[in-house]
Amino acid sequence: MKLTIEQEKIINALKKQNESIQINAFAGTGKTTTLRQIAETFKDKKILYLVFNKSMEQEVNSSSGKNFPDNCDVFTIHGFAKKTLEGFNYKIHNIQNQDFLARLRRFLQGKKPQKVTSKEIKDFKEELNNFCFSDAESSKNNLINDFLMQTFSNQIPHSHNTYLKMFHIALKEKEIVFPKNRYDIFMLDEVQDSNQVTLAIVELLNIPKKILVGDTYQRIYSFRGANKINPLENSNAKKYYLTKSFRLSQSLAKKASMFLKVFHDEKKDLVGQDFKQPKIKTKAILARNNFTISNIIKELASKNNFDFQLTERAEVYFQLHQEILKIAQNLEHTKRVSSALEYYFKKYKKIANNNSSSDDFIDFLIETSKIMGELEVTTAGKIVKEFGTDIEDWISKIETNQTENPSLTLSTIHKAKGKEWDEVVLENDIFLSKIIALWFSKGFRISWLDILRTFSVSPTTNIVPICFPSLPSTPSSMAMFNTSLITRPLILSNEFIY
């Protein structure tokens, strides 16, 4: 395919210089295409390409995926750390999250005579994770250091965060010396969401040419320890930009540029394409969480409409919910549960009595998982509490009534790329949650940036956001306002955004 002028400039710069660069790639500007072209251009070089998550790694490595050449090794940062550690004869016994919580509890219980509370376990886990996300070599909390010493010596099995920290320390202390000639070029994707330990590991890798790629305005993983200081704004590497979007219309790109200039002082303009609006054949409804998705399913079920698809088979999508329901219905005779629920089940069995009901277990699960910070379990518990055995009926009817290619998809916004559908409906919980959380804290301007992220969809996709009131600090010429529309989504085409 023909490269843009900006893409050609990056390729030519890499041919001429043997130094690191960074690429700030706006939404839909061909970031992956650029990286693939770099790999193609330097086929005689060995390239290490670190992607952000497992699904991206599988997509790039699949035969029908991004078709990167064979000179390119693709890993997640955790996969790369684990493979390298094992190559140096380090033992990594990886375990499920709930098993890890049980290990934390036993460790803490051995350090104090009083019974360890759920809050103490949650606080320790949070402090441990924050340390593992950091670039520090030791913690100010000696309990953290002691726990990691036992983990590193295989007395306690690892979590993903602990073996990544072990890799960082091993590199820092030169217990692992990364071979100088193993790779010629290094590429890191989604650098804006990288945490401090990832960036420290990148710095320690003995690779002459490093390429850091990301989008300043799509930082969505701060809850996973993403660096508070955006690496794209705090790097000494020479900066390049990708601003020509293949997803956005020219009109929408102009409006997005206006927002970025006003609210983020962005100097670069986002450039769109001239697209014709297509016929609407496929549609997605995106929500912030699975509870809202379940409410949508309930609404569709009331109309006996089950011709839609989820991001996974219904049986898999509701697997955790079904297990919670099964345990709640048969508490007395349940002996074995999955690792995801083992901690809660065993803890509840210790306090349960003959009068305990299924609702008591579900309430306990919701409250305890909330304290532990296990959002997935909390949400699943709430869904089971609200919808009960309806979930089993939904699964059966979705599997039975679904056509071969349903035109409607239901998904959370984090699982959706957006570009798969002709029309995207954004449910109320996406915007209202942001407004409530940000209105009185970080400020209204951040919520505008969150809205801009939702525009990273197909170039001809209809955008369906919620309208909400303007604030005094918001320029009236840029405000969306119509309070009567908050109760239901409003479909807006990509030409109708103020």
KEZA-134642 format. One record per residue (C-alpha): x, y, z. Coordinates in steps of 0.1 Angstrom, whole numbers, plus 2048, in hexadecimal, padded with zeros to 3 digits. Example, Ala and Ser with C-alpha at 12.3 -4.5 7.8 and 13.67 -1.06 7.14 Angstrom:
<sites>
87B7D384E 8897F5847 
</sites>
This chain:
<sites>
800800800 80A8247FB 81983481A 810857826 82B872825 82E86F84B 833849849 84E84D82E 85F868843 86284F860 86F83384B 88984983A 89485685C 89A833869 8AF82B84A 8C5848850 8CA848876 8D282D890 8C083D8AD 89F83A8BF 87F84D8B4 85C8518C1 83C8528AC 81D8648B9 8028548A4 7DF8638A6 7C084C8A3 7BE838883 7DD846874 7ED825869 80381E887 8037F8882 8087FC85D 827812864 8367F987C 8307DD862 8417F2847 85F7F885E 8627D2863 85F7CD83D 8797E8836 8927D984E 88D7B4845 8B37AE84A 8B07BA86E 8A37A788C 8857BA89C 8757B78BF 8517C48BE 83F7C78E0 81A7CC8DE 8027D68FA 7ED7B7900 7E97928F7 7CD7978DE 7E37AF8CA 8007968CB 7E977A8BE 7DC7908A3 7FE79A897 80B776898 7ED767888 7EE75C863 7D177385B 7DE78F871 7F47AD86A 80D798856 82D7A4866 84C795856 860778867 87C78F872 86479D88C 85F78C8AE 83E7978BE 8377958E4 8247A78FF 83C7B6919 83279A931 83677F917 85978C90E 86378E933 85776B93B 86875C91C 88976E923 889765948 883740940 89F742926 8B674B943 8A972E958 89274396E 87372F97A 851740974 83472F985 817745979 7F574298A 7D2750988 7C977099A 7B37619B5 7CE7489BE 7E57659C1 7CE7769D9 7CE7579EF 7F47579EE 7F477C9F9 7DC774A16 7F2757A22 81176CA1F 802789A33 7F3771A4D 815763A54 822786A5C 808790A77 7F477FA93 7D378FA8B 7BC782A6F 7C4793A4E 7A67A7A40 79B7A9A1B 7A47CEA1B 7C87C7A27 7CC7ADA0B 7BE7C69F1 7D57E39FE 7F47CC9FE 7EB7C09DB 7E77E49CF 8087EF9DE 81A7D09D0 80C7D79AD 8167FC9AF 8397F29B8 83A7D899C 82E7F3983 84980B98F 86E80D984 87A8099A8 8907EC9B2 8847E99D5 8667F49E9 86480AA08 84D7F0A16 8637D2A22 8447BBA20 8437C19FB 8697BA9F8 86579AA0D 84778E9F8 85A7939D7 8797829E5 8637639EC 8547669C9 87576A9B8 88274B9CA 8637389C0 8567349E3 8377479D7 82A7439B3 82B76299D 81177A990 81678B96E 8217AB980 83B79A996 84D78897B 84E7A8966 85E7B9984 87779C988 8817A1964 8867C6969 89C7C0988 8AF7A4977 8B77BB95A 8C07D8971 8D77C3986 8E67B3967 8DC790972 8CE78F94F 8E479E934 8CF7A3915 8E47988F7 8F17B78E4 8EB7A98C1 8CA7968C8 8B57B28B9 8BD7D08A2 89C7E28A6 8837E58C2 85F7F18BE 8477F88DB 8227FD8D4 8098118E9 8258228FC 80D83B90A 7FF820920 82081192B 828812950 84A81B95F 8577F7962 8507F193D 863811933 87F80894B 8827E593A 8827F5918 89E80C923 8B37EF92F 8B07DA90F 8D07DB8FB 8C07E38DA 8CF8008C5 8B080D8B4 8908118C7 86E81D8BA 8548288D3 83182B8C4 8108378D3 7F48508D5 7F686C8EF 7D086E8F0 7C88498F5 7D5843918 7BC82C927 7D081593E 7DB82B95A 7C9813972 7E37F9967 800810971 804823951 81E83E955 80F85E962 82787194C 820868928 840859919 8378698F8 83A88B908 85888391D 870873906 8908808F7 88D86B8D8 88687D8B7 8608818B3 84C879894 82687B88F 80B86887C 7EE87F878 7DB873858 7BF85D865 7B084184F 79283E867 784861869 772877851 781899849 7658AA85B 76989687B 78F89987A 78C8BF879 7758BE897 78C8A78AA 7A98BE8A3 7968DB8B0 78F8C88D1 7B48BE8D5 7C08E28CF 7A88F18E7 7AA8D8903 7CD8CA8FF 7E08E58EC 7E88CD8D0 7FC8DD8B3 7F78C1899 7D78BE885 7C689D880 7BF89785B 7A1883850 794873830 778879817 76085D81D 73D855811 72484A82C 71D825827 6FD81282C 6F9806850 6FE7E084F 70F7D9871 7097EA892 7197E88B5 70D7F48D6 72A7FB8ED 728800913 74080792E 73A7E7941 7297C593F 70D7CE956 7007E793C 7057CC921 6EF7B5936 6D47CF939 6D47D3913 6D17AD90F 6B37AE927 6A37C9912 6A87B58F2 69C795903 67C7A790D 6767AB8E8 6817878E1 69E7948CC 6BD77E8D0 6CC7848AE 6EB7958BA 70F78B8C3 7267928E0 74C7958DE 74D7708E8 7357538E6 719758900 724739913 747747917 73C76B91D 72776193B 73D745948 746757968 72276196E 71673D969 72E731983 72474B99C 700741996 70771C99A 71A7219BA 6FF7379C9 6E471E9C0 6F77009CF 70D70E9EB 70B6F0A02 7166D69E8 72F6EB9D4 7526DD9DA 7686EB9BE 76770D9AD 77D71F994 79C73299F 78A753997 77074C9B3 7847359CA 78F7509E3 76B75E9E7 75B73C9E9 77272FA05 770750A18 74A74FA17 74872AA21 75A734A41 73F74DA4B 72073DA3C 70672CA52 6E8717A4D 6D2735A46 6E9742A2A 6D8747A09 6E474A9E5 6DE7709E7 6F5771A06 7117629F2 70D7799D4 70B7989EB 72B78C9FD 73C7869DB 7337A99CF 73F7BB9EE 75F7A79F4 76A7A89CF 7647CE9D0 77B7D19EE 7947BB9DC 7937D19BD 7877B49A7 7707C7990 7697AA979 75C794996 7487B19A5 7377B9984 72F79497E 7207919A1 70A7B099B 6FE7A197A 6F578098A 6E37929A7 6CF7A798E 6C778E973 6CB76C984 6BF74E96F 6B6765952 6DB762948 6D873D941 6B974492C 6CC75F918 6E9748911 6D272D903 6BD7458EE 6DB7588E0 6EC7378D5 6CB72B8C6 6BD74A8B5 6DD75B8A9 6E075D883 702755871 70C77A86F 6F878F888 6F87B487F 6F87BF8A3 7167BB8BB 7157C38E1 7377CB8F0 7497DF90B 75C7FC8FD 77E7EE909 7797CE8F4 76F7E08D5 7857EF8BB 7688018AB 7727FF887 75F7DE882 73C7ED87F 72A80686A 717816888 7228188AC 70B8208C9 71C82C8E8 707824907 70083D922 71782E93C 736837928 73085C929 71D86094A 73884D95D 75286494F 73E883956 73787997A 75B86F980 76C88C96F 7538A9974 75F8B2996 7828A3995 7998A5977 7838BD964 76B8BD946 7878BF92C 79289B933 76F88E92B 77289E909 79288B903 78086B90D 7658738F3 7808788D8 78D8558DF 76B8478D6 76E8578B3 78A83E8AB 772829896 76C820872 76F83F85B 74B83C852 73D831873 720843882 72984F8A5 70F84C8C0 7188618DF 70486F8FB 6FD8958FC 7028A591E 7018C892C 71C8E1927 7308EF944 73991394B 75D90B942 7548FC921 753913902 72F9158F8 7389118D4 7468EE8DC 72C8E28F5 7158C48F0 6F68CC903 6D38BD905 6CB8AF927 6AC89E91B 6C1886907 6D5877923 6BC85B92A 6C2849909 6DE84A8EE 6DA8618D1 6E88568AF 6FE8718A0 70F86D87F 73487587D 72A89786C 7158A2889 72D8A88A6 7308CB8B6 
</sites>
